[in-house]
Amino acid sequence: MTERFAPDARNVGILVFEDVEVLDFCGPFEVFASAGLPAPQGEPEPHLFRVSIVAERPDTVRCRGGLLVVPHHTLADHPPYDIIVLPGGYGTRRERQNPVVLDWIARQHAAGTLTTSVCTGAFLLAAAGLLDGQAATTHWSTIDWLRAEHPAIDVRDTERIVDLGQIVTSAGVSAGIDMALHVVARLHGEETARRTARDMEYDHAPSGG
């Protein structure tokens, strides 16, 4: 079946790296790839997002658990993104010291890209200097670590999603699905988010941010 895209479909880039947490990026991928406009019975829904996987290099990436992923683009050759997703996982311990990745994140944000994180992806935002003086959240097990490493951040331990406008952080792993649905609702309305969640058979509770 030929894919159709809405005229105003947004480009979403989801970063991957060695030891990335699988659901951190696959969850948001599924949400954004599933979101569409209603269509007559039997016709494909026009997609609201063009989703691609982006990595520092074109090589196959080994994710947590051994899943192998081939990125669509590299940090140097991707289309302009409207939204980026920064997942977490053990690999963030390395990537938060990777100047190539941090510079890319900073440049995307400076260009006005909606910048989101899942789990310890918040550490990448913090290392890029984008969360100082701001509120953010991360995986429950790294809340204290984020506070200790970045005391200028108002780390929220009771919120699943923290929406600052251009930056949206979310708690761990499955929270990335909620974060992506929150973004869908913010951009296209809660009914579109509900329809997307229903298509995924996901129990979606709307978030106030």
N, C-alpha and C positions, 0 to 999 in steps of 0.2 A: 504494500500500500504506500502510495506516494505521500510523503510528509508535507503538510501545509503549515505556513507560518502567518500569524497575524501581521498586518502592515507595520505595526509598532512593536514587533517582537524585540525583546531585549537580549543582549548577549551576556551570558553568564560564564565566567571562567572559574573552574574549581581546581585549586592547587593540589598536587600530589608530590610525595617525596618518599624516600626509603623509610619503612616502618610507620607509615601513616595508618591511622585507625580506619578500618574499612567502612564502617557505618557512618563515620564522621563525614565522609565525602559521598558515599553511595546514597545515603538518605537524602541529602539535599539534591543530588543529581536526579533521583527519582521524582522528587516533588517538582522541581523546575521543568523536567522533561515531560511530566504528566499534565501540567497546568495548561488549559486551553479554553477556547471559547466554545459555547454550545454550537452544535451542528445538527442538521437533520439526520434522522435515523439512518444508519448505514454509511454516512459520510464521515471522513476523518475530521476531528476537531482541529481548527487552526491553533498551532502551538503559540503560547505567549512568550516563550523563552527559547533561545538557541543555546544549548549547553555544551561546553567542551571541557576537557581535562587538559590542564597545562602543567608543565614541569620544567625544571631548570634545563634539562637535556632531553633529547628525543628517545633515550634508551628506555627499555622496559623497567618499570618501577616495581620493586617487591614490597608489598604492603604487609601489615601485621597479619600473621597467620599464613603467609606465603602466597597470598593472592597476587597475581602478576597483572599489571595494567600498562598498556601502551598509551602514552599521552597523545592527544590530537595536535597539540602545539607546544612550543617551548616559550620561555619567558621573553624570548627575542623575536618571535614570529607569529604571535597570536593576533586575532582581530581586536579592535577596540572593545573593551568590556564595559558594560553598564553596571555589572555586579561581579564581585569576586567572593569566593568562599575559601576561608583558610581553616582546614581541618586540623585536628590534633593527633595525638599518638606519640609514641616514644621518639619518633624522628624529630619532633619539635625541639628536643634538647640539643640537637645538632643544628637544625635550621635556624634557630634563634641567634646563632652566631655566624650565620652565612650572609655576608654582606650583599651578595648578588640577590638573594631572595628578599632581604630586608629593604634593599633599594627599590626593588620591583614593587613591593607592597606600598612603600612611601610614594612612589611615582603614580601608582594607580589611585591612591587616595587623593593626591594633589590634583589629579585630573578630574576629580569629582565622582569617581566610581563609588557606588554603594559597597562598603567594605564590611564583610561579615566573618565571624569566626565560630567554630564549634570546639568545645572542649579546650584542650591546651593550645589550640590555635590562637587563643588570646595572648599567649606568651610571644607569638610572632608580632602581633600588633603592639604589644608592650615594648618589645625590643626595637621596633621601628619608631618608637617614640610617639605613638598615636593615642595612647591612653592616659598619659600624665594629666592629673587633675580631672579625670573623667571616671564615670562608673563603668564597671565591667563585671562579667562573671566567667567562670570556667568550670571544669570538672570538680566535683565535691572534694576529691582526694588531693587536689592541688590548690585549693583556696588559700591555705596558709602559706604555701610556697610562693604563690603570686603576690600575696601581701608582703612577704619578707623580701622578695627580689625587687618588687616595684612598689615601695611605700607611698608613692604619689598617686596611686590608683585607688579609687573608692571601690574595693572589691565587695560585691554583693553575694552573700552565701545563701540567700533565700529566694532569689529570682532565677527562673529558668531562662529568661530572655531579657536582655538589657538593650533597649533601643535608644540610641543617642541621635538618631537622624541619619547621618551619613555612615555611622558605625553601629553595627548590631553584633553583640556577643551573645553566646548561648552556653549553657551548661554542657555536660558530657554526652557523647555518643548519640543516643536516640534524640537528645534535645535538638540536634541539627535538623531533624525532620520538622519539629515545631518551629524552629527559627525560619526555615525556608517557607513554611506555610504562613507564618507571620508576615514575611516579606511579600508573598503572593497576595495576602489580604490587604496589606498596606498599599500595594500598587494597583490591584485589580478588584478589591472588594472582598468582604468576608464570604459572600456566596461562592465566589470562584475558589477560594481556599477550601470551603466545605466540600465543594464538588470534587476538587482534587484529592482531598483526604478520603472521600468516599470511594473514588476510583481506586485508590491504593488500599482500601479496607483498613484505614488507619483511624483510630479513635482520637479525633482532633478536638482539643479544647482551646477556643480562641484566647489569645493573650493580649493583655492590655499594654504589653511592653515592659 
